[in-house]
Each structure stands twice: as structure tokens, then as C-alpha cells.
Amino acid sequence: MKYQSAYRLPDIDDKGYLSREEYLLVNCAGYYEFDEPYGATYRKYGRKDYYLSYNSNGIMKVKACGDMYEIEGGTVLIYKPSEEQYYGQANKYPISNYWVHFTGYGAAELLLKANLDNGNIFYIDINNEIPVLFEKLINEVDEKKYNYEYTSAAFLLNIIFEISRRLRFTSANKHESDREKRINQSLSYIHKNYSKDITITELSNMTGITVNYYSNVFKELTGVSPKQYIINFRLQKAKELMCNTNLNIRQIASLIGFDDQLYFSRLFRKYENLSPLDYIKNKANSDSI
């Protein structure tokens, strides 16, 4: 685990500070990198100041407008004062995140000018420039050299408008991103529910597009049809179970969504060029060498 934080003033109650005297003022900033589950931060009534974070790696679970979302690397999260906050690690895999709490009578205006006032979650991309700016900001607050309040505010300004610039570039390809987002939504559903009877109509309805258009876009982005993708994913899960458990073929077939063991065996042979039993024997022989 790696962790760094710097505070302008002690913040024991975690409620932040509100300032109407300065145009922009950094209250605290930091960075954390976790390689194991650590839970989440939850503030039902938010803080007095603004919160902005840049998730540079891994998947986080966050709350926005009352709903839970999973955000990937390259995503900015913003909470306004007194807004409910929830953010944490979504799974067991590593994450790294830069964050800053700030205030000032000009904060709302800056976010408006940067087109960052109309939501909580903004996907830009994974890049090196924003982490570098955050590191400079954190060091300024940590070292507290002469006029550090203004220098750290300048770095924050740079961060905000670098995000805005990248957001504008991303929005130029918004149509493509929307298509990918819809397909990724259905992929996530397949990965979680592959053992169920999933229909193409169900997937297309979920994404709000017609069956034909969904199937065409799905194949364009993944290289295979939705039906073929589901088959491939189920067979991959079957092989994982064969390699890592002592379950029999009937049990494995049932776990991945096949009630008919014979049909599963025929399908497995068709795509793997050998029977499930032979696959298990070959794996056992290779492990014993």
C-alpha cells in the first residue's frame, strides 16, 4: 500500500473547510494505491468543500445521484459541498487514485467554465500529465513554502482545465463511446449471469437498441456474435473449473448453464477438438510432468 496526504489545516472531523475570502483554496490533497481490499469512504452529508479525484488505475465503486457505478482508470469524480459521497475499491484488484478537497468563492464558476458542473463522473483517459500535476500540488501543500496557498491553487487550476481539455477531446468521439458503453454494459451482464439463459433480445433491451443493431455493433466491437461470445465465455469458465476443482462433468455443465450434460460435451468437443474428460486427463498429465 502507498499513501500520501497533505493538509492546509488539521481536519480531524473530516468535514472540510469553507472559504469565501479566497477565489480558490486547496484544503487538502493526496494519493493512495491499494493492492488489497480496503473498504470505502462514505459521507452521507458530504463535506463543506468540493472533492475531485482522478482514478488512474483499477476499478472503483462510487455513488452518484443516488445510484452506484463502477468507474475505471481514466475517470474523474467530483462531489459538490454537502453532496452525499461514496467511493471505494470495487474488487480485489489494485487501484491508484489522486484526490483533492478545495473551496473558494470561485470554485463553482471554475467548474462551470470547465464544463465539469453537470454531473459527478467524467471519463477522460489514462495519462501521465494529470498525476504529475497532482504530485506537484500535493508537495506544495505538504512543504508549505511561502505563498504555497496560491501556488497550490494554480496547480489545481491547471488540473481542472487539463481535465476539461481532455473531456472535450473525448466528447468529439461521443457517439463511438456511447456504443462501446452500451456493449460493455451487456458484457458485464453476461460475465455475471453466464449460467442463466441469456437471450439476445434481453441484451438489446438492456442497452436500449434494436436486436439487429445490437448484434451488428456487438460483432463489430468484439469480433464475434453475442451468441458465440456467450458460448466462448461459458466454455472458458468450464475449463477454469476443470483445472481448479474436482467437480465432475455434470456438475460443471450445470454451473455454467447447461442442464444437458451430453449437449455440453458435444459443444465442448466441437470447439476444443476433444471431450471434457480428455481435457481433464490432458491437464492432469501435464501437471504431473
LUMFI-121862 format. One record per residue: x, y, z of N, C-alpha, C in turn; residue number from 1. Coordinates in steps of 0.02 Angstrom, whole numbers. Layout:
N
- X,Y,Z,X,Y,Z,X,Y,Z,NUM
...
//
This chain:
289
- 42,-59,0,0,0,0,44,62,0,1
- 26,111,-40,60,176,-41,9,230,-25,2
- 30,279,15,-17,330,35,21,395,49,3
- -6,450,26,22,516,39,-34,567,44,4
- -31,609,94,-82,661,101,-51,723,132,5
- -81,781,116,-56,844,143,-116,889,157,6
- -114,923,215,-170,963,237,-149,1035,251,7
- -189,1081,228,-177,1152,243,-190,1165,317,8
- -244,1136,344,-262,1140,414,-281,1070,439,9
- -274,1056,504,-297,992,530,-371,982,514,10
- -389,921,497,-458,906,476,-483,843,512,11
- -483,846,578,-497,788,618,-568,762,608,12
- -617,807,602,-686,785,595,-706,767,524,13
- -659,775,476,-671,758,406,-732,794,376,14
- -741,857,396,-796,895,369,-773,950,321,15
- -707,961,319,-681,1010,272,-690,1081,296,16
- -669,1128,253,-673,1199,269,-704,1237,211,17
- -743,1287,228,-774,1331,179,-741,1399,181,18
- -723,1426,124,-693,1492,122,-727,1535,69,19
- -745,1595,89,-773,1644,43,-726,1704,33,20
- -667,1699,64,-618,1753,59,-572,1744,-1,21
- -555,1681,-16,-509,1667,-72,-548,1641,-132,22
- -523,1658,-192,-556,1635,-253,-552,1559,-259,23
- -494,1530,-244,-485,1457,-246,-433,1439,-194,24
- -449,1389,-154,-406,1371,-99,-407,1295,-90,25
- -348,1265,-89,-341,1192,-79,-340,1178,-4,26
- -388,1137,18,-389,1117,89,-343,1058,103,27
- -343,1009,60,-300,951,68,-298,912,2,28
- -247,872,-5,-238,832,-66,-198,771,-50,29
- -202,720,-93,-164,660,-79,-168,609,-135,30
- -137,552,-120,-133,496,-167,-135,432,-127,31
- -169,381,-153,-166,315,-122,-164,261,-175,32
- -131,207,-158,-127,149,-202,-135,87,-158,33
- -189,50,-170,-203,-10,-131,-198,-72,-174,34
- -164,-123,-149,-158,-186,-186,-200,-241,-153,35
- -243,-221,-104,-288,-269,-73,-351,-230,-51,36
- -407,-265,-41,-469,-231,-23,-461,-188,40,37
- -488,-128,39,-482,-84,97,-549,-54,118,38
- -603,-70,83,-668,-42,101,-684,20,61,39
- -721,66,92,-743,125,55,-749,185,102,40
- -750,244,74,-763,305,111,-836,325,98,41
- -872,338,152,-942,358,145,-956,419,189,42
- -982,471,158,-1003,531,193,-1074,546,171,43
- -1121,530,213,-1192,538,195,-1209,611,179,44
- -1179,657,216,-1195,727,206,-1137,765,174,45
- -1090,728,145,-1034,759,110,-988,798,155,46
- -958,850,127,-914,895,163,-932,967,146,47
- -898,1013,179,-910,1084,165,-878,1106,100,48
- -827,1069,79,-789,1088,20,-803,1042,-39,49
- -770,1056,-95,-775,1014,-155,-726,956,-151,50
- -742,902,-186,-698,845,-191,-688,828,-264,51
- -626,819,-285,-610,798,-353,-558,744,-350,52
- -570,688,-384,-520,635,-386,-510,612,-458,53
- -450,587,-469,-433,556,-534,-412,485,-522,54
- -453,438,-545,-437,367,-537,-390,347,-593,55
- -327,337,-577,-277,324,-629,-269,250,-646,56
- -294,206,-603,-288,135,-617,-337,95,-575,57
- -364,41,-605,-410,-2,-569,-482,20,-572,58
- -525,-20,-542,-597,-6,-543,-622,13,-474,59
- -658,68,-471,-686,92,-408,-762,91,-411,60
- -793,81,-353,-865,86,-347,-881,153,-316,61
- -925,192,-348,-941,259,-324,-1016,270,-326,62
- -1039,319,-288,-1110,337,-287,-1119,405,-318,63
- -1167,411,-363,-1181,475,-395,-1256,480,-407,64
- -1285,535,-385,-1357,547,-393,-1399,489,-367,65
- -1377,459,-313,-1415,406,-281,-1403,336,-307,66
- -1365,329,-362,-1352,264,-392,-1279,245,-386,67
- -1266,179,-385,-1197,154,-381,-1171,140,-451,68
- -1107,157,-461,-1075,145,-526,-1005,117,-514,69
- -979,83,-564,-910,63,-564,-872,105,-615,70
- -818,136,-594,-779,179,-639,-710,148,-648,71
- -684,156,-708,-620,126,-725,-565,179,-723,72
- -503,157,-737,-448,203,-740,-460,256,-794,73
- -439,318,-779,-450,373,-826,-515,410,-813,74
- -544,402,-752,-608,433,-736,-600,484,-680,75
- -634,540,-689,-635,594,-639,-700,591,-601,76
- -696,599,-535,-756,600,-492,-757,666,-455,77
- -814,701,-457,-821,766,-423,-884,766,-379,78
- -875,787,-317,-931,798,-272,-933,871,-251,79
- -992,900,-251,-1001,969,-229,-1012,971,-153,80
- -1007,1029,-122,-1018,1033,-50,-1086,1006,-29,81
- -1087,970,26,-1147,941,56,-1179,886,14,82
- -1144,862,-36,-1169,808,-79,-1147,741,-52,83
- -1193,692,-49,-1176,626,-24,-1117,596,-63,84
- -1071,566,-26,-1010,539,-56,-1001,466,-38,85
- -984,426,-88,-965,356,-77,-915,338,-131,86
- -856,314,-111,-807,289,-160,-763,238,-126,87
- -748,185,-163,-707,131,-135,-686,83,-189,88
- -647,35,-169,-621,-16,-213,-678,-63,-234,89
- -683,-77,-299,-739,-118,-324,-725,-193,-319,90
- -661,-212,-320,-644,-283,-318,-576,-291,-285,91
- -547,-350,-290,-485,-365,-255,-423,-339,-292,92
- -432,-311,-351,-375,-291,-391,-351,-221,-372,93
- -287,-206,-384,-257,-142,-362,-291,-81,-394,94
- -290,-27,-357,-313,38,-383,-263,91,-362,95
- -261,146,-399,-222,205,-378,-264,267,-394,96
- -263,314,-348,-309,370,-352,-277,434,-324,97
- -286,490,-360,-265,555,-336,-327,595,-317,98
- -323,635,-263,-382,671,-240,-365,739,-212,99
- -414,783,-211,-405,850,-183,-472,876,-157,100
- -471,908,-100,-529,944,-73,-514,1019,-79,101
- -560,1057,-105,-547,1128,-115,-609,1170,-103,102
- -599,1234,-94,-654,1280,-81,-638,1348,-113,103
- -677,1399,-98,-666,1466,-127,-728,1491,-162,104
- -736,1557,-163,-796,1585,-194,-797,1577,-270,105
- -739,1560,-300,-737,1550,-372,-740,1478,-394,106
- -745,1431,-347,-743,1360,-364,-799,1340,-411,107
- -861,1361,-395,-918,1342,-437,-911,1371,-507,108
- -887,1433,-512,-878,1465,-577,-826,1428,-619,109
- -772,1407,-587,-720,1371,-623,-745,1305,-652,110
- -782,1267,-612,-809,1204,-636,-859,1216,-693,111
- -896,1270,-689,-943,1288,-742,-906,1302,-807,112
- -853,1343,-803,-813,1360,-862,-778,1299,-891,113
- -762,1251,-848,-726,1191,-871,-774,1136,-894,114
- -840,1150,-893,-891,1101,-912,-889,1040,-866,115
- -876,1052,-802,-873,998,-753,-925,1008,-698,116
- -977,1046,-713,-1027,1062,-664,-1091,1021,-672,117
- -1096,982,-725,-1159,949,-743,-1159,874,-729,118
- -1129,854,-674,-1128,784,-657,-1073,768,-608,119
- -1064,704,-593,-1012,682,-546,-955,644,-579,120
- -971,608,-633,-923,561,-663,-905,584,-733,121
- -840,590,-746,-817,613,-812,-759,567,-834,122
- -769,533,-890,-715,490,-916,-673,530,-964,123
- -608,532,-951,-563,566,-998,-517,513,-1030,124
- -464,496,-996,-420,442,-1019,-367,431,-967,125
- -326,380,-978,-269,368,-934,-209,405,-963,126
- -180,450,-924,-123,489,-950,-75,504,-894,127
- -18,533,-911,34,548,-861,32,619,-837,128
- 2,664,-876,5,735,-859,-32,751,-794,129
- -92,724,-786,-132,740,-727,-100,714,-663,130
- -74,652,-660,-38,630,-600,21,674,-583,131
- 58,697,-633,116,741,-620,93,806,-588,132
- 39,835,-614,12,897,-585,-12,885,-513,133
- -44,829,-501,-66,813,-433,-7,806,-385,134
- 47,775,-408,105,767,-365,135,834,-347,135
- 137,881,-394,161,948,-379,115,984,-330,136
- 50,974,-339,1,1004,-294,10,977,-223,137
- 15,912,-217,23,880,-151,86,904,-116,138
- 141,908,-153,204,931,-124,200,1003,-100,139
- 165,1046,-138,157,1116,-118,122,1121,-50,140
- 67,1084,-43,29,1086,20,70,1054,76,141
- 108,1004,61,147,969,111,205,1011,136,142
- 241,1045,91,301,1083,109,284,1152,138,143
- 226,1179,117,202,1243,144,255,1299,139,144
- 284,1306,81,330,1361,69,291,1427,64,145
- 328,1481,61,297,1548,57,247,1552,-1,146
- 185,1575,14,132,1582,-36,111,1515,-67,147
- 119,1461,-30,100,1396,-57,26,1391,-72,148
- -16,1430,-35,-88,1427,-49,-104,1447,-121,149
- -67,1498,-146,-80,1522,-214,-49,1476,-266,150
- 9,1449,-250,42,1403,-297,2,1338,-303,151
- -22,1312,-246,-62,1250,-249,-128,1263,-285,152
- -158,1323,-277,-219,1340,-313,-205,1343,-388,153
- -145,1366,-407,-127,1369,-477,-121,1299,-507,154
- -92,1253,-469,-88,1184,-493,-158,1154,-500,155
- -202,1169,-453,-271,1145,-457,-306,1173,-518,156
- -296,1236,-532,-324,1266,-594,-300,1228,-655,157
- -236,1212,-656,-207,1175,-712,-239,1107,-719,158
- -249,1073,-662,-281,1007,-662,-351,1011,-690,159
- -390,1059,-665,-460,1066,-686,-465,1077,-761,160
- -424,1121,-788,-431,1137,-860,-395,1086,-904,161
- -348,1048,-876,-320,992,-914,-374,938,-921,162
- -411,927,-867,-468,880,-870,-519,904,-920,163
- -535,968,-919,-584,997,-965,-562,988,-1037,164
- -499,999,-1050,-472,992,-1119,-478,920,-1143,165
- -461,874,-1099,-465,803,-1119,-537,780,-1125,166
- -581,808,-1084,-652,791,-1089,-680,815,-1155,167
- -659,872,-1178,-682,898,-1243,-659,853,-1299,168
- -597,828,-1295,-572,783,-1346,-611,718,-1346,169
- -627,692,-1286,-665,630,-1281,-735,638,-1308,170
- -766,696,-1295,-835,707,-1318,-840,712,-1394,171
- -784,726,-1427,-784,728,-1501,-798,658,-1529,172
- -783,607,-1488,-796,538,-1509,-853,508,-1468,173
- -900,550,-1446,-952,529,-1400,-996,473,-1429,174
- -1012,477,-1494,-1056,426,-1522,-1024,357,-1517,175
- -960,354,-1533,-924,291,-1528,-920,267,-1455,176
- -908,314,-1410,-903,296,-1340,-970,270,-1313,177
- -1024,301,-1335,-1090,278,-1314,-1103,206,-1337,178
- -1083,191,-1399,-1092,122,-1424,-1052,73,-1381,179
- -990,91,-1368,-948,47,-1328,-975,39,-1257,180
- -1001,94,-1229,-1029,91,-1162,-1088,44,-1159,181
- -1131,46,-1210,-1190,2,-1212,-1169,-72,-1216,182
- -1120,-85,-1260,-1097,-154,-1267,-1062,-177,-1204,183
- -1021,-134,-1174,-986,-152,-1112,-1036,-167,-1056,184
- -1092,-130,-1056,-1144,-143,-1007,-1171,-214,-1014,185
- -1183,-235,-1075,-1210,-302,-1086,-1155,-355,-1074,186
- -1092,-339,-1089,-1038,-386,-1074,-1033,-398,-999,187
- -1039,-345,-961,-1037,-352,-889,-1094,-397,-864,188
- -1152,-389,-895,-1209,-431,-876,-1195,-504,-893,189
- -1167,-517,-952,-1151,-586,-972,-1101,-616,-923,190
- -1049,-579,-904,-997,-604,-860,-1025,-623,-791,191
- -1077,-588,-769,-1106,-601,-703,-1162,-653,-706,192
- -1192,-663,-765,-1252,-706,-770,-1245,-760,-824,193
- -1184,-780,-840,-1173,-827,-895,-1206,-895,-883,194
- -1220,-912,-821,-1251,-977,-807,-1326,-976,-819,195
- -1354,-917,-833,-1426,-911,-845,-1440,-915,-920,196
- -1504,-921,-937,-1525,-923,-1007,-1530,-851,-1032,197
- -1477,-826,-1063,-1474,-757,-1086,-1494,-754,-1160,198
- -1542,-711,-1176,-1563,-703,-1245,-1536,-638,-1275,199
- -1530,-636,-1340,-1506,-576,-1374,-1557,-519,-1365,200
- -1621,-537,-1365,-1673,-486,-1354,-1665,-454,-1286,201
- -1650,-495,-1236,-1640,-469,-1169,-1581,-420,-1167,202
- -1527,-437,-1200,-1467,-394,-1201,-1480,-329,-1238,203
- -1515,-334,-1294,-1529,-274,-1333,-1576,-227,-1296,204
- -1626,-256,-1262,-1672,-215,-1222,-1635,-179,-1166,205
- -1587,-213,-1138,-1548,-185,-1083,-1510,-123,-1106,206
- -1486,-124,-1167,-1446,-68,-1193,-1488,-17,-1230,207
- -1552,-31,-1239,-1596,18,-1270,-1590,25,-1345,208
- -1566,-27,-1379,-1560,-25,-1452,-1592,-88,-1482,209
- -1605,-87,-1546,-1639,-143,-1578,-1594,-205,-1580,210
- -1626,-263,-1588,-1588,-326,-1589,-1537,-327,-1646,211
- -1558,-308,-1706,-1512,-310,-1763,-1454,-262,-1754,212
- -1469,-201,-1731,-1415,-152,-1722,-1368,-174,-1666,213
- -1397,-200,-1612,-1356,-225,-1557,-1309,-281,-1581,214
- -1336,-329,-1618,-1296,-385,-1642,-1240,-362,-1687,215
- -1255,-313,-1731,-1204,-288,-1777,-1148,-251,-1740,216
- -1167,-208,-1693,-1117,-170,-1655,-1076,-217,-1611,217
- -1110,-266,-1580,-1076,-314,-1537,-1021,-351,-1576,218
- -1039,-374,-1636,-989,-411,-1676,-934,-366,-1700,219
- -951,-304,-1715,-901,-256,-1738,-849,-243,-1683,220
- -872,-239,-1621,-827,-222,-1566,-792,-282,-1535,221
- -822,-341,-1538,-793,-400,-1506,-765,-451,-1556,222
- -788,-447,-1619,-764,-494,-1669,-807,-556,-1676,223
- -855,-565,-1631,-900,-623,-1634,-971,-601,-1619,224
- -1019,-644,-1635,-1089,-629,-1620,-1102,-635,-1545,225
- -1156,-605,-1520,-1172,-613,-1448,-1179,-686,-1427,226
- -1212,-727,-1469,-1221,-797,-1453,-1154,-833,-1447,227
- -1110,-819,-1496,-1044,-851,-1495,-1003,-828,-1435,228
- -1009,-765,-1417,-972,-739,-1359,-994,-774,-1295,229
- -1059,-784,-1287,-1085,-818,-1228,-1059,-890,-1225,230
- -1060,-924,-1282,-1034,-993,-1285,-960,-994,-1266,231
- -921,-949,-1296,-849,-947,-1282,-835,-934,-1208,232
- -874,-888,-1179,-864,-870,-1109,-881,-929,-1064,233
- -936,-963,-1079,-956,-1021,-1039,-903,-1077,-1042,234
- -878,-1089,-1102,-827,-1142,-1110,-763,-1123,-1074,235
- -746,-1059,-1074,-687,-1037,-1037,-696,-1049,-963,236
- -756,-1034,-938,-770,-1047,-867,-768,-1122,-852,237
- -792,-1161,-900,-790,-1234,-890,-718,-1258,-884,238
- -674,-1233,-925,-603,-1253,-922,-571,-1232,-857,239
- -590,-1173,-832,-564,-1150,-768,-585,-1197,-712,240
- -648,-1220,-714,-673,-1266,-663,-639,-1334,-669,241
- -627,-1356,-731,-593,-1420,-741,-521,-1418,-713,242
- -489,-1361,-718,-420,-1354,-697,-413,-1343,-622,243
- -464,-1314,-591,-456,-1291,-522,-502,-1325,-472,244
- -544,-1371,-494,-589,-1406,-448,-590,-1481,-463,245
- -623,-1518,-420,-632,-1590,-430,-704,-1607,-449,246
- -740,-1558,-475,-810,-1569,-495,-813,-1615,-555,247
- -867,-1654,-559,-875,-1697,-618,-905,-1658,-676,248
- -910,-1690,-734,-933,-1655,-794,-1004,-1630,-787,249
- -1047,-1670,-757,-1116,-1650,-748,-1121,-1587,-705,250
- -1083,-1586,-650,-1084,-1528,-605,-1058,-1465,-640,251
- -1005,-1473,-678,-976,-1416,-714,-1025,-1389,-766,252
- -1055,-1436,-803,-1104,-1415,-854,-1161,-1375,-823,253
- -1185,-1397,-766,-1240,-1363,-732,-1219,-1294,-708,254
- -1158,-1288,-682,-1135,-1224,-655,-1127,-1171,-709,255
- -1113,-1191,-770,-1103,-1141,-823,-1165,-1132,-867,256
- -1221,-1164,-847,-1284,-1151,-882,-1309,-1204,-929,257
- -1282,-1265,-925,-1305,-1320,-968,-1337,-1374,-926,258
- -1402,-1382,-932,-1437,-1435,-896,-1425,-1504,-927,259
- -1410,-1503,-992,-1399,-1565,-1029,-1323,-1578,-1034,260
- -1299,-1628,-997,-1228,-1643,-997,-1203,-1665,-1065,261
- -1243,-1704,-1101,-1223,-1729,-1167,-1216,-1672,-1217,262
- -1263,-1624,-1214,-1258,-1566,-1259,-1195,-1526,-1244,263
- -1181,-1517,-1179,-1120,-1481,-1160,-1059,-1517,-1186,264
- -1057,-1583,-1180,-999,-1621,-1203,-990,-1615,-1278,265
- -1045,-1618,-1315,-1040,-1610,-1388,-1015,-1541,-1407,266
- -1041,-1491,-1372,-1020,-1422,-1386,-947,-1412,-1369,267
- -925,-1440,-1314,-855,-1434,-1293,-809,-1466,-1344,268
- -828,-1526,-1367,-788,-1560,-1417,-784,-1521,-1482,269
- -841,-1490,-1501,-843,-1452,-1563,-793,-1394,-1563,270
- -787,-1360,-1506,-744,-1300,-1504,-673,-1315,-1478,271
- -665,-1368,-1440,-599,-1382,-1411,-565,-1442,-1444,272
- -602,-1477,-1489,-575,-1534,-1526,-556,-1593,-1480,273
- -585,-1596,-1422,-579,-1654,-1378,-634,-1651,-1326,274
- -649,-1707,-1295,-704,-1711,-1247,-684,-1678,-1182,275
- -732,-1658,-1140,-716,-1631,-1074,-673,-1679,-1032,276
- -688,-1744,-1035,-650,-1792,-996,-578,-1795,-1020,277
- -568,-1794,-1087,-499,-1794,-1114,-462,-1731,-1095,278
- -498,-1675,-1093,-467,-1611,-1073,-441,-1616,-1002,279
- -481,-1646,-957,-461,-1654,-887,-401,-1701,-882,280
- -402,-1756,-920,-346,-1803,-918,-282,-1770,-943,281
- -287,-1733,-999,-227,-1699,-1025,-199,-1649,-976,282
- -244,-1613,-942,-221,-1564,-892,-186,-1600,-834,283
- -215,-1656,-812,-185,-1694,-757,-116,-1721,-777,284
- -109,-1745,-839,-45,-1771,-863,7,-1716,-867,285
- -12,-1657,-891,35,-1602,-897,58,-1577,-829,286
- 13,-1580,-779,31,-1557,-712,78,-1605,-677,287
- 76,-1669,-698,117,-1720,-665,188,-1723,-693,288
- 199,-1688,-749,265,-1691,-781,314,-1646,-742,289
//
